[in-house]
Amino acid sequence: MSADVADICFVDTNVFVYALTDDDPARSAKAQQLLAHLRSSRALRTSTQVLSELFVTLTRKVRTPLAPAAALEYLDQIAAWPVIAPDYSAVRDACQLSTSARVSFWDALVVVAASRAGAARLYSEDLNPGQKLLGVEVVNPFRTA
């Protein structure tokens, strides 16, 4: 599962949530199309943090929560792609980035993981679209021009 470095994209929790639930049909369709494209181009990357957040969200926070076993099946499918497991160095870098970029620690940790994955783009609703952090461009796939 290799991709050109310029093609690698990191996906944040909210994109997966929209793709896997019907809480917002318009965003759901966009998220599903994006994930299908990233899978077909072998560009999909994420992190253990995102998978953890996804499990909690799917089983507790969506309109119709999934059974834990069903949510875990989705995580297993996503984990077939490269998953970044942040270590203490990543946590430390996220602490510094959260201060310098004035973003939440958790968003900073996602950015650090995306950077370490070699991602050119980070698909997320949680940061400012067009913002570039650690060489990774933030893209909100649901934002209309």
N, CA, C and O atoms as a GROMACS GRO file, in nm:
protein
  580
    1MET      N    1   0.082  -0.118   0.000
    1MET     CA    2   0.000   0.000   0.000
    1MET      C    3   0.086   0.124   0.000
    1MET      O    4   0.093   0.196   0.100
    2SER      N    5   0.151   0.150  -0.109
    2SER     CA    6   0.234   0.268  -0.113
    2SER      C    7   0.166   0.376  -0.196
    2SER      O    8   0.088   0.348  -0.287
    3ALA      N    9   0.198   0.498  -0.164
    3ALA     CA   10   0.148   0.613  -0.238
    3ALA      C   11   0.262   0.711  -0.252
    3ALA      O   12   0.354   0.712  -0.170
    4ASP      N   13   0.257   0.793  -0.355
    4ASP     CA   14   0.356   0.899  -0.365
    4ASP      C   15   0.338   0.990  -0.246
    4ASP      O   16   0.225   1.012  -0.200
    5VAL      N   17   0.449   1.044  -0.194
    5VAL     CA   18   0.443   1.130  -0.076
    5VAL      C   19   0.342   1.242  -0.096
    5VAL      O   20   0.269   1.275  -0.002
    6ALA      N   21   0.337   1.302  -0.215
    6ALA     CA   22   0.245   1.413  -0.240
    6ALA      C   23   0.099   1.369  -0.233
    6ALA      O   24   0.010   1.452  -0.216
    7ASP      N   25   0.075   1.239  -0.247
    7ASP     CA   26  -0.062   1.188  -0.250
    7ASP      C   27  -0.114   1.147  -0.112
    7ASP      O   28  -0.235   1.132  -0.095
    8ILE      N   29  -0.027   1.130  -0.015
    8ILE     CA   30  -0.070   1.078   0.115
    8ILE      C   31  -0.158   1.181   0.186
    8ILE      O   32  -0.125   1.299   0.192
    9CYS      N   33  -0.270   1.133   0.238
    9CYS     CA   34  -0.366   1.219   0.307
    9CYS      C   35  -0.405   1.156   0.439
    9CYS      O   36  -0.425   1.034   0.448
   10PHE      N   37  -0.414   1.238   0.540
   10PHE     CA   38  -0.450   1.194   0.674
   10PHE      C   39  -0.596   1.231   0.699
   10PHE      O   40  -0.639   1.342   0.666
   11VAL      N   41  -0.671   1.139   0.756
   11VAL     CA   42  -0.813   1.161   0.780
   11VAL      C   43  -0.840   1.168   0.929
   11VAL      O   44  -0.799   1.081   1.006
   12ASP      N   45  -0.910   1.274   0.969
   12ASP     CA   46  -0.946   1.296   1.108
   12ASP      C   47  -1.080   1.228   1.141
   12ASP      O   48  -1.153   1.185   1.052
   13THR      N   49  -1.107   1.219   1.267
   13THR     CA   50  -1.223   1.146   1.320
   13THR      C   51  -1.354   1.187   1.254
   13THR      O   52  -1.432   1.101   1.213
   14ASN      N   53  -1.380   1.317   1.243
   14ASN     CA   54  -1.511   1.362   1.196
   14ASN      C   55  -1.542   1.313   1.055
   14ASN      O   56  -1.659   1.288   1.024
   15VAL      N   57  -1.443   1.300   0.970
   15VAL     CA   58  -1.467   1.251   0.834
   15VAL      C   59  -1.514   1.105   0.839
   15VAL      O   60  -1.608   1.067   0.770
   16PHE      N   61  -1.448   1.024   0.920
   16PHE     CA   62  -1.491   0.885   0.935
   16PHE      C   63  -1.632   0.877   0.994
   16PHE      O   64  -1.712   0.795   0.949
   17VAL      N   65  -1.662   0.960   1.092
   17VAL     CA   66  -1.795   0.957   1.155
   17VAL      C   67  -1.903   0.985   1.051
   17VAL      O   68  -2.002   0.912   1.044
   18TYR      N   69  -1.884   1.089   0.970
   18TYR     CA   70  -1.984   1.119   0.867
   18TYR      C   71  -1.996   1.005   0.767
   18TYR      O   72  -2.106   0.973   0.722
   19ALA      N   73  -1.885   0.943   0.732
   19ALA     CA   74  -1.888   0.834   0.634
   19ALA      C   75  -1.962   0.711   0.688
   19ALA      O   76  -2.024   0.637   0.610
   20LEU      N   77  -1.957   0.690   0.818
   20LEU     CA   78  -2.011   0.568   0.876
   20LEU      C   79  -2.148   0.583   0.940
   20LEU      O   80  -2.207   0.485   0.984
   21THR      N   81  -2.200   0.705   0.945
   21THR     CA   82  -2.332   0.728   1.004
   21THR      C   83  -2.420   0.806   0.908
   21THR      O   84  -2.372   0.859   0.808
   22ASP      N   85  -2.547   0.811   0.938
   22ASP     CA   86  -2.639   0.888   0.854
   22ASP      C   87  -2.690   1.012   0.926
   22ASP      O   88  -2.798   1.062   0.895
   23ASP      N   89  -2.612   1.062   1.021
   23ASP     CA   90  -2.654   1.180   1.097
   23ASP      C   91  -2.663   1.305   1.009
   23ASP      O   92  -2.741   1.396   1.039
   24ASP      N   93  -2.585   1.312   0.902
   24ASP     CA   94  -2.586   1.426   0.810
   24ASP      C   95  -2.567   1.369   0.669
   24ASP      O   96  -2.454   1.348   0.626
   25PRO      N   97  -2.679   1.343   0.597
   25PRO     CA   98  -2.670   1.276   0.466
   25PRO      C   99  -2.579   1.346   0.364
   25PRO      O  100  -2.508   1.278   0.290
   26ALA      N  101  -2.579   1.477   0.359
   26ALA     CA  102  -2.494   1.547   0.261
   26ALA      C  103  -2.346   1.525   0.293
   26ALA      O  104  -2.267   1.494   0.204
   27ARG      N  105  -2.310   1.541   0.419
   27ARG     CA  106  -2.170   1.519   0.458
   27ARG      C  107  -2.134   1.371   0.447
   27ARG      O  108  -2.021   1.337   0.413
   28SER      N  109  -2.228   1.286   0.475
   28SER     CA  110  -2.204   1.143   0.465
   28SER      C  111  -2.161   1.105   0.323
   28SER      O  112  -2.065   1.031   0.304
   29ALA      N  113  -2.233   1.155   0.225
   29ALA     CA  114  -2.200   1.124   0.085
   29ALA      C  115  -2.062   1.176   0.048
   29ALA      O  116  -1.984   1.106  -0.016
   30LYS      N  117  -2.031   1.299   0.090
   30LYS     CA  118  -1.899   1.356   0.060
   30LYS      C  119  -1.788   1.277   0.127
   30LYS      O  120  -1.685   1.250   0.066
   31ALA      N  121  -1.809   1.239   0.253
   31ALA     CA  122  -1.708   1.163   0.327
   31ALA      C  123  -1.686   1.027   0.263
   31ALA      O  124  -1.573   0.981   0.251
   32GLN      N  125  -1.793   0.962   0.222
   32GLN     CA  126  -1.782   0.831   0.159
   32GLN      C  127  -1.706   0.840   0.027
   32GLN      O  128  -1.622   0.755  -0.003
   33GLN      N  129  -1.735   0.944  -0.052
   33GLN     CA  130  -1.664   0.963  -0.179
   33GLN      C  131  -1.515   0.988  -0.154
   33GLN      O  132  -1.429   0.932  -0.223
   34LEU      N  133  -1.485   1.073  -0.056
   34LEU     CA  134  -1.346   1.103  -0.025
   34LEU      C  135  -1.270   0.977   0.018
   34LEU      O  136  -1.161   0.950  -0.032
   35LEU      N  137  -1.329   0.901   0.109
   35LEU     CA  138  -1.262   0.779   0.157
   35LEU      C  139  -1.244   0.678   0.045
   35LEU      O  140  -1.141   0.610   0.038
   36ALA      N  141  -1.343   0.666  -0.042
   36ALA     CA  142  -1.331   0.574  -0.155
   36ALA      C  143  -1.214   0.616  -0.244
   36ALA      O  144  -1.136   0.532  -0.290
   37HIS      N  145  -1.203   0.746  -0.269
   37HIS     CA  146  -1.092   0.797  -0.351
   37HIS      C  147  -0.957   0.771  -0.284
   37HIS      O  148  -0.863   0.726  -0.349
   38LEU      N  149  -0.948   0.799  -0.153
   38LEU     CA  150  -0.821   0.780  -0.083
   38LEU      C  151  -0.782   0.632  -0.078
   38LEU      O  152  -0.664   0.598  -0.089
   39ARG      N  153  -0.880   0.545  -0.062
   39ARG     CA  154  -0.850   0.401  -0.062
   39ARG      C  155  -0.804   0.356  -0.200
   39ARG      O  156  -0.706   0.284  -0.213
   40SER      N  157  -0.874   0.399  -0.303
   40SER     CA  158  -0.838   0.354  -0.438
   40SER      C  159  -0.701   0.407  -0.481
   40SER      O  160  -0.631   0.343  -0.559
   41SER      N  161  -0.662   0.523  -0.430
   41SER     CA  162  -0.531   0.578  -0.463
   41SER      C  163  -0.424   0.539  -0.361
   41SER      O  164  -0.310   0.583  -0.369
   42ARG      N  165  -0.464   0.456  -0.264
   42ARG     CA  166  -0.373   0.406  -0.160
   42ARG      C  167  -0.309   0.519  -0.079
   42ARG      O  168  -0.194   0.509  -0.037
   43ALA      N  169  -0.385   0.624  -0.057
   43ALA     CA  170  -0.333   0.743   0.010
   43ALA      C  171  -0.383   0.761   0.153
   43ALA      O  172  -0.341   0.854   0.220
   44LEU      N  173  -0.469   0.674   0.200
   44LEU     CA  174  -0.533   0.690   0.331
   44LEU      C  175  -0.438   0.662   0.446
   44LEU      O  176  -0.371   0.559   0.450
   45ARG      N  177  -0.432   0.756   0.540
   45ARG     CA  178  -0.356   0.741   0.664
   45ARG      C  179  -0.438   0.796   0.779
   45ARG      O  180  -0.519   0.887   0.759
   46THR      N  181  -0.417   0.743   0.898
   46THR     CA  182  -0.480   0.794   1.019
   46THR      C  183  -0.394   0.756   1.139
   46THR      O  184  -0.280   0.712   1.122
   47SER      N  185  -0.448   0.773   1.259
   47SER     CA  186  -0.370   0.743   1.379
   47SER      C  187  -0.451   0.667   1.482
   47SER      O  188  -0.574   0.656   1.473
   48THR      N  189  -0.380   0.616   1.581
   48THR     CA  190  -0.449   0.546   1.691
   48THR      C  191  -0.539   0.642   1.766
   48THR      O  192  -0.644   0.601   1.816
   49GLN      N  193  -0.501   0.768   1.777
   49GLN     CA  194  -0.587   0.867   1.842
   49GLN      C  195  -0.720   0.879   1.769
   49GLN      O  196  -0.826   0.879   1.832
   50VAL      N  197  -0.715   0.888   1.638
   50VAL     CA  198  -0.837   0.900   1.557
   50VAL      C  199  -0.923   0.774   1.574
   50VAL      O  200  -1.044   0.784   1.590
   51LEU      N  201  -0.861   0.658   1.572
   51LEU     CA  202  -0.937   0.535   1.589
   51LEU      C  203  -1.003   0.528   1.727
   51LEU      O  204  -1.116   0.482   1.739
   52SER      N  205  -0.933   0.574   1.829
   52SER     CA  206  -0.989   0.577   1.965
   52SER      C  207  -1.109   0.670   1.972
   52SER      O  208  -1.214   0.634   2.025
   53GLU      N  209  -1.092   0.791   1.917
   53GLU     CA  210  -1.202   0.888   1.916
   53GLU      C  211  -1.320   0.835   1.835
   53GLU      O  212  -1.436   0.854   1.873
   54LEU      N  213  -1.291   0.768   1.725
   54LEU     CA  214  -1.395   0.713   1.640
   54LEU      C  215  -1.478   0.608   1.713
   54LEU      O  216  -1.601   0.608   1.704
   55PHE      N  217  -1.412   0.520   1.786
   55PHE     CA  218  -1.484   0.418   1.861
   55PHE      C  219  -1.580   0.482   1.962
   55PHE      O  220  -1.696   0.444   1.970
   56VAL      N  221  -1.530   0.578   2.037
   56VAL     CA  222  -1.614   0.645   2.138
   56VAL      C  223  -1.731   0.717   2.072
   56VAL      O  224  -1.844   0.709   2.120
   57THR      N  225  -1.704   0.786   1.964
   57THR     CA  226  -1.809   0.860   1.895
   57THR      C  227  -1.915   0.767   1.838
   57THR      O  228  -2.034   0.791   1.855
   58LEU      N  229  -1.872   0.661   1.771
   58LEU     CA  230  -1.968   0.569   1.709
   58LEU      C  231  -2.053   0.494   1.812
   58LEU      O  232  -2.168   0.460   1.784
   59THR      N  233  -1.998   0.469   1.929
   59THR     CA  234  -2.072   0.391   2.029
   59THR      C  235  -2.146   0.476   2.131
   59THR      O  236  -2.229   0.424   2.206
   60ARG      N  237  -2.117   0.608   2.136
   60ARG     CA  238  -2.179   0.691   2.240
   60ARG      C  239  -2.234   0.824   2.196
   60ARG      O  240  -2.324   0.877   2.261
   61LYS      N  241  -2.183   0.880   2.087
   61LYS     CA  242  -2.215   1.020   2.058
   61LYS      C  243  -2.299   1.044   1.934
   61LYS      O  244  -2.348   1.156   1.914
   62VAL      N  245  -2.319   0.946   1.850
   62VAL     CA  246  -2.399   0.966   1.729
   62VAL      C  247  -2.547   0.941   1.760
   62VAL      O  248  -2.582   0.883   1.862
   63ARG      N  249  -2.631   0.988   1.669
   63ARG     CA  250  -2.776   0.978   1.688
   63ARG      C  251  -2.819   0.834   1.718
   63ARG      O  252  -2.898   0.809   1.809
   64THR      N  253  -2.767   0.739   1.640
   64THR     CA  254  -2.798   0.598   1.661
   64THR      C  255  -2.666   0.526   1.688
   64THR      O  256  -2.599   0.481   1.594
   65PRO      N  257  -2.628   0.513   1.816
   65PRO     CA  258  -2.500   0.451   1.848
   65PRO      C  259  -2.491   0.307   1.798
   65PRO      O  260  -2.589   0.233   1.794
   66LEU      N  261  -2.371   0.270   1.760
   66LEU     CA  262  -2.344   0.133   1.716
   66LEU      C  263  -2.309   0.046   1.836
   66LEU      O  264  -2.261   0.094   1.938
   67ALA      N  265  -2.334  -0.083   1.820
   67ALA     CA  266  -2.286  -0.178   1.919
   67ALA      C  267  -2.133  -0.176   1.913
   67ALA      O  268  -2.075  -0.160   1.806
   68PRO      N  269  -2.067  -0.194   2.027
   68PRO     CA  270  -1.920  -0.192   2.027
   68PRO      C  271  -1.858  -0.288   1.924
   68PRO      O  272  -1.759  -0.254   1.860
   69ALA      N  273  -1.915  -0.405   1.908
   69ALA     CA  274  -1.859  -0.501   1.811
   69ALA      C  275  -1.868  -0.447   1.669
   69ALA      O  276  -1.775  -0.468   1.590
   70ALA      N  277  -1.976  -0.379   1.635
   70ALA     CA  278  -1.991  -0.322   1.500
   70ALA      C  279  -1.891  -0.208   1.479
   70ALA      O  280  -1.830  -0.197   1.373
   71ALA      N  281  -1.875  -0.125   1.581
   71ALA     CA  282  -1.777  -0.015   1.571
   71ALA      C  283  -1.636  -0.071   1.555
   71ALA      O  284  -1.556  -0.019   1.478
   72LEU      N  285  -1.606  -0.176   1.629
   72LEU     CA  286  -1.474  -0.237   1.621
   72LEU      C  287  -1.448  -0.296   1.482
   72LEU      O  288  -1.334  -0.293   1.435
   73GLU      N  289  -1.551  -0.347   1.417
   73GLU     CA  290  -1.534  -0.396   1.280
   73GLU      C  291  -1.491  -0.283   1.186
   73GLU      O  292  -1.405  -0.303   1.101
   74TYR      N  293  -1.551  -0.165   1.203
   74TYR     CA  294  -1.510  -0.050   1.123
   74TYR      C  295  -1.365  -0.012   1.151
   74TYR      O  296  -1.288   0.015   1.059
   75LEU      N  297  -1.328  -0.011   1.278
   75LEU     CA  298  -1.189   0.020   1.314
   75LEU      C  299  -1.093  -0.079   1.251
   75LEU      O  300  -0.988  -0.040   1.201
   76ASP      N  301  -1.129  -0.208   1.253
   76ASP     CA  302  -1.045  -0.310   1.191
   76ASP      C  303  -1.025  -0.282   1.042
   76ASP      O  304  -0.914  -0.300   0.990
   77GLN      N  305  -1.131  -0.239   0.973
   77GLN     CA  306  -1.120  -0.209   0.831
   77GLN      C  307  -1.028  -0.089   0.806
   77GLN      O  308  -0.947  -0.091   0.714
   78ILE      N  309  -1.041   0.013   0.888
   78ILE     CA  310  -0.958   0.133   0.873
   78ILE      C  311  -0.813   0.101   0.907
   78ILE      O  312  -0.721   0.151   0.843
   79ALA      N  313  -0.793   0.017   1.009
   79ALA     CA  314  -0.657  -0.016   1.054
   79ALA      C  315  -0.582  -0.102   0.954
   79ALA      O  316  -0.463  -0.128   0.972
   80ALA      N  317  -0.648  -0.145   0.848
   80ALA     CA  318  -0.577  -0.216   0.742
   80ALA      C  319  -0.485  -0.120   0.666
   80ALA      O  320  -0.392  -0.164   0.597
   81TRP      N  321  -0.511   0.010   0.679
   81TRP     CA  322  -0.428   0.113   0.619
   81TRP      C  323  -0.322   0.154   0.720
   81TRP      O  324  -0.337   0.124   0.838
   82PRO      N  325  -0.216   0.221   0.678
   82PRO     CA  326  -0.114   0.263   0.774
   82PRO      C  327  -0.173   0.353   0.884
   82PRO      O  328  -0.243   0.450   0.857
   83VAL      N  329  -0.142   0.318   1.008
   83VAL     CA  330  -0.191   0.390   1.125
   83VAL      C  331  -0.070   0.437   1.205
   83VAL      O  332   0.018   0.358   1.240
   84ILE      N  333  -0.067   0.566   1.233
   84ILE     CA  334   0.042   0.624   1.312
   84ILE      C  335   0.008   0.609   1.460
   84ILE      O  336  -0.102   0.643   1.503
   85ALA      N  337   0.104   0.558   1.536
   85ALA     CA  338   0.088   0.543   1.681
   85ALA      C  339   0.180   0.644   1.749
   85ALA      O  340   0.300   0.619   1.762
   86PRO      N  341   0.125   0.758   1.792
   86PRO     CA  342   0.210   0.861   1.853
   86PRO      C  343   0.282   0.811   1.977
   86PRO      O  344   0.225   0.742   2.062
   87ASP      N  345   0.411   0.847   1.985
   87ASP     CA  346   0.492   0.815   2.102
   87ASP      C  347   0.511   0.942   2.184
   87ASP      O  348   0.450   1.045   2.155
   88TYR      N  349   0.596   0.936   2.286
   88TYR     CA  350   0.614   1.054   2.370
   88TYR      C  351   0.669   1.172   2.292
   88TYR      O  352   0.632   1.286   2.318
   89SER      N  353   0.756   1.146   2.198
   89SER     CA  354   0.811   1.254   2.115
   89SER      C  355   0.698   1.327   2.041
   89SER      O  356   0.700   1.450   2.030
   90ALA      N  357   0.602   1.252   1.991
   90ALA     CA  358   0.488   1.314   1.923
   90ALA      C  359   0.404   1.395   2.020
   90ALA      O  360   0.357   1.504   1.987
   91VAL      N  361   0.384   1.342   2.141
   91VAL     CA  362   0.309   1.415   2.243
   91VAL      C  363   0.380   1.546   2.276
   91VAL      O  364   0.316   1.651   2.288
   92ARG      N  365   0.510   1.538   2.289
   92ARG     CA  366   0.589   1.658   2.320
   92ARG      C  367   0.579   1.760   2.208
   92ARG      O  368   0.562   1.880   2.232
   93ASP      N  369   0.590   1.713   2.084
   93ASP     CA  370   0.577   1.802   1.969
   93ASP      C  371   0.438   1.865   1.964
   93ASP      O  372   0.423   1.982   1.929
   94ALA      N  373   0.336   1.787   1.999
   94ALA     CA  374   0.198   1.838   2.001
   94ALA      C  375   0.181   1.945   2.108
   94ALA      O  376   0.110   2.043   2.087
   95CYS      N  377   0.245   1.927   2.221
   95CYS     CA  378   0.240   2.029   2.327
   95CYS      C  379   0.295   2.161   2.275
   95CYS      O  380   0.236   2.267   2.296
   96GLN      N  381   0.408   2.153   2.207
   96GLN     CA  382   0.470   2.274   2.154
   96GLN      C  383   0.385   2.336   2.042
   96GLN      O  384   0.368   2.458   2.037
   97LEU      N  385   0.333   2.252   1.954
   97LEU     CA  386   0.251   2.302   1.844
   97LEU      C  387   0.121   2.365   1.895
   97LEU      O  388   0.076   2.467   1.842
   98SER      N  389   0.062   2.306   1.996
   98SER     CA  390  -0.064   2.361   2.048
   98SER      C  391  -0.043   2.502   2.100
   98SER      O  392  -0.132   2.587   2.089
   99THR      N  393   0.074   2.527   2.157
   99THR     CA  394   0.105   2.660   2.208
   99THR      C  395   0.139   2.756   2.094
   99THR      O  396   0.086   2.867   2.087
  100SER      N  397   0.226   2.714   2.005
  100SER     CA  398   0.272   2.804   1.898
  100SER      C  399   0.162   2.833   1.796
  100SER      O  400   0.154   2.944   1.745
  101ALA      N  401   0.080   2.735   1.765
  101ALA     CA  402  -0.025   2.753   1.663
  101ALA      C  403  -0.160   2.788   1.724
  101ALA      O  404  -0.257   2.817   1.652
  102ARG      N  405  -0.167   2.787   1.857
  102ARG     CA  406  -0.291   2.817   1.928
  102ARG      C  407  -0.407   2.728   1.883
  102ARG      O  408  -0.514   2.776   1.847
  103VAL      N  409  -0.380   2.599   1.886
  103VAL     CA  410  -0.482   2.498   1.858
  103VAL      C  411  -0.489   2.407   1.980
  103VAL      O  412  -0.398   2.406   2.063
  104SER      N  413  -0.597   2.330   1.990
  104SER     CA  414  -0.608   2.239   2.104
  104SER      C  415  -0.497   2.135   2.098
  104SER      O  416  -0.444   2.104   1.992
  105PHE      N  417  -0.463   2.081   2.213
  105PHE     CA  418  -0.362   1.976   2.218
  105PHE      C  419  -0.402   1.859   2.128
  105PHE      O  420  -0.319   1.807   2.054
  106TRP      N  421  -0.528   1.818   2.135
  106TRP     CA  422  -0.574   1.702   2.058
  106TRP      C  423  -0.565   1.725   1.908
  106TRP      O  424  -0.528   1.635   1.833
  107ASP      N  425  -0.600   1.847   1.864
  107ASP     CA  426  -0.584   1.880   1.722
  107ASP      C  427  -0.436   1.883   1.684
  107ASP      O  428  -0.399   1.838   1.576
  108ALA      N  429  -0.353   1.935   1.773
  108ALA     CA  430  -0.209   1.938   1.747
  108ALA      C  431  -0.153   1.797   1.734
  108ALA      O  432  -0.066   1.772   1.650
  109LEU      N  433  -0.201   1.705   1.816
  109LEU     CA  434  -0.153   1.567   1.808
  109LEU      C  435  -0.194   1.503   1.676
  109LEU      O  436  -0.119   1.423   1.620
  110VAL      N  437  -0.311   1.538   1.625
  110VAL     CA  438  -0.354   1.490   1.493
  110VAL      C  439  -0.260   1.546   1.386
  110VAL      O  440  -0.217   1.473   1.296
  111VAL      N  441  -0.227   1.673   1.395
  111VAL     CA  442  -0.138   1.735   1.297
  111VAL      C  443   0.000   1.669   1.301
  111VAL      O  444   0.059   1.640   1.197
  112VAL      N  445   0.052   1.646   1.420
  112VAL     CA  446   0.182   1.580   1.434
  112VAL      C  447   0.178   1.441   1.370
  112VAL      O  448   0.270   1.403   1.298
  113ALA      N  449   0.072   1.367   1.396
  113ALA     CA  450   0.059   1.233   1.336
  113ALA      C  451   0.051   1.242   1.185
  113ALA      O  452   0.113   1.162   1.115
  114ALA      N  453  -0.024   1.339   1.134
  114ALA     CA  454  -0.034   1.358   0.988
  114ALA      C  455   0.103   1.389   0.929
  114ALA      O  456   0.140   1.336   0.825
  115SER      N  457   0.177   1.475   0.996
  115SER     CA  458   0.311   1.510   0.948
  115SER      C  459   0.402   1.388   0.949
  115SER      O  460   0.476   1.364   0.853
  116ARG      N  461   0.395   1.311   1.055
  116ARG     CA  462   0.480   1.191   1.064
  116ARG      C  463   0.439   1.083   0.964
  116ARG      O  464   0.520   0.997   0.929
  117ALA      N  465   0.314   1.089   0.919
  117ALA     CA  466   0.268   0.995   0.816
  117ALA      C  467   0.315   1.038   0.677
  117ALA      O  468   0.302   0.964   0.580
  118GLY      N  469   0.370   1.159   0.668
  118GLY     CA  470   0.412   1.212   0.539
  118GLY      C  471   0.298   1.269   0.458
  118GLY      O  472   0.307   1.280   0.336
  119ALA      N  473   0.190   1.306   0.526
  119ALA     CA  474   0.071   1.354   0.457
  119ALA      C  475   0.090   1.496   0.404
  119ALA      O  476   0.150   1.581   0.469
  120ALA      N  477   0.040   1.518   0.284
  120ALA     CA  478   0.037   1.652   0.226
  120ALA      C  479  -0.086   1.726   0.274
  120ALA      O  480  -0.085   1.848   0.289
  121ARG      N  481  -0.196   1.649   0.298
  121ARG     CA  482  -0.323   1.709   0.339
  121ARG      C  483  -0.380   1.636   0.460
  121ARG      O  484  -0.362   1.515   0.477
  122LEU      N  485  -0.449   1.713   0.544
  122LEU     CA  486  -0.522   1.662   0.659
  122LEU      C  487  -0.667   1.698   0.639
  122LEU      O  488  -0.703   1.816   0.640
  123TYR      N  489  -0.752   1.598   0.621
  123TYR     CA  490  -0.895   1.622   0.604
  123TYR      C  491  -0.961   1.626   0.740
  123TYR      O  492  -0.963   1.526   0.812
  124SER      N  493  -1.015   1.745   0.776
  124SER     CA  494  -1.074   1.765   0.907
  124SER      C  495  -1.162   1.888   0.907
  124SER      O  496  -1.141   1.982   0.829
  125GLU      N  497  -1.261   1.888   0.995
  125GLU     CA  498  -1.342   2.007   1.019
  125GLU      C  499  -1.288   2.088   1.136
  125GLU      O  500  -1.333   2.200   1.159
  126ASP      N  501  -1.193   2.034   1.208
  126ASP     CA  502  -1.154   2.091   1.336
  126ASP      C  503  -1.049   2.202   1.331
  126ASP      O  504  -1.022   2.264   1.433
  127LEU      N  505  -0.991   2.227   1.218
  127LEU     CA  506  -0.890   2.331   1.205
  127LEU      C  507  -0.930   2.425   1.092
  127LEU      O  508  -1.030   2.401   1.024
  128ASN      N  509  -0.854   2.530   1.072
  128ASN     CA  510  -0.887   2.627   0.968
  128ASN      C  511  -0.847   2.576   0.830
  128ASN      O  512  -0.730   2.544   0.807
  129PRO      N  513  -0.943   2.569   0.738
  129PRO     CA  514  -0.911   2.524   0.601
  129PRO      C  515  -0.805   2.614   0.539
  129PRO      O  516  -0.811   2.736   0.552
  130GLY      N  517  -0.709   2.553   0.471
  130GLY     CA  518  -0.602   2.626   0.407
  130GLY      C  519  -0.483   2.649   0.499
  130GLY      O  520  -0.374   2.683   0.453
  131GLN      N  521  -0.504   2.630   0.628
  131GLN     CA  522  -0.396   2.646   0.725
  131GLN      C  523  -0.291   2.538   0.698
  131GLN      O  524  -0.326   2.424   0.666
  132LYS      N  525  -0.165   2.574   0.710
  132LYS     CA  526  -0.057   2.477   0.690
  132LYS      C  527   0.021   2.468   0.819
  132LYS      O  528   0.077   2.567   0.866
  133LEU      N  529   0.025   2.349   0.876
  133LEU     CA  530   0.095   2.324   1.002
  133LEU      C  531   0.190   2.207   0.981
  133LEU      O  532   0.149   2.101   0.934
  134LEU      N  533   0.315   2.226   1.016
  134LEU     CA  534   0.417   2.122   1.001
  134LEU      C  535   0.422   2.066   0.859
  134LEU      O  536   0.449   1.948   0.838
  135GLY      N  537   0.394   2.152   0.762
  135GLY     CA  538   0.398   2.112   0.622
  135GLY      C  539   0.273   2.040   0.573
  135GLY      O  540   0.271   1.991   0.460
  136VAL      N  541   0.170   2.033   0.657
  136VAL     CA  542   0.046   1.964   0.621
  136VAL      C  543  -0.065   2.067   0.602
  136VAL      O  544  -0.090   2.150   0.690
  137GLU      N  545  -0.130   2.063   0.486
  137GLU     CA  546  -0.239   2.156   0.459
  137GLU      C  547  -0.371   2.101   0.513
  137GLU      O  548  -0.405   1.985   0.489
  138VAL      N  549  -0.443   2.184   0.586
  138VAL     CA  550  -0.573   2.145   0.639
  138VAL      C  551  -0.679   2.168   0.532
  138VAL      O  552  -0.687   2.275   0.473
  139VAL      N  553  -0.761   2.065   0.508
  139VAL     CA  554  -0.868   2.072   0.410
  139VAL      C  555  -0.997   2.028   0.477
  139VAL      O  556  -1.004   1.919   0.534
  140ASN      N  557  -1.099   2.114   0.471
  140ASN     CA  558  -1.231   2.075   0.520
  140ASN      C  559  -1.309   2.023   0.399
  140ASN      O  560  -1.348   2.101   0.312
  141PRO      N  561  -1.331   1.891   0.392
  141PRO     CA  562  -1.395   1.836   0.272
  141PRO      C  563  -1.543   1.872   0.259
  141PRO      O  564  -1.605   1.845   0.156
  142PHE      N  565  -1.599   1.933   0.363
  142PHE     CA  566  -1.742   1.966   0.361
  142PHE      C  567  -1.768   2.112   0.334
  142PHE      O  568  -1.883   2.153   0.320
  143ARG      N  569  -1.664   2.190   0.326
  143ARG     CA  570  -1.676   2.334   0.304
  143ARG      C  571  -1.703   2.359   0.157
  143ARG      O  572  -1.636   2.304   0.070
  144THR      N  573  -1.801   2.443   0.131
  144THR     CA  574  -1.830   2.478  -0.007
  144THR      C  575  -1.760   2.608  -0.040
  144THR      O  576  -1.747   2.697   0.044
  145ALA      N  577  -1.716   2.619  -0.164
  145ALA     CA  578  -1.641   2.739  -0.206
  145ALA      C  579  -1.731   2.859  -0.216
  145ALA      O  580  -1.685   2.968  -0.250
   0.00000   0.00000   0.00000
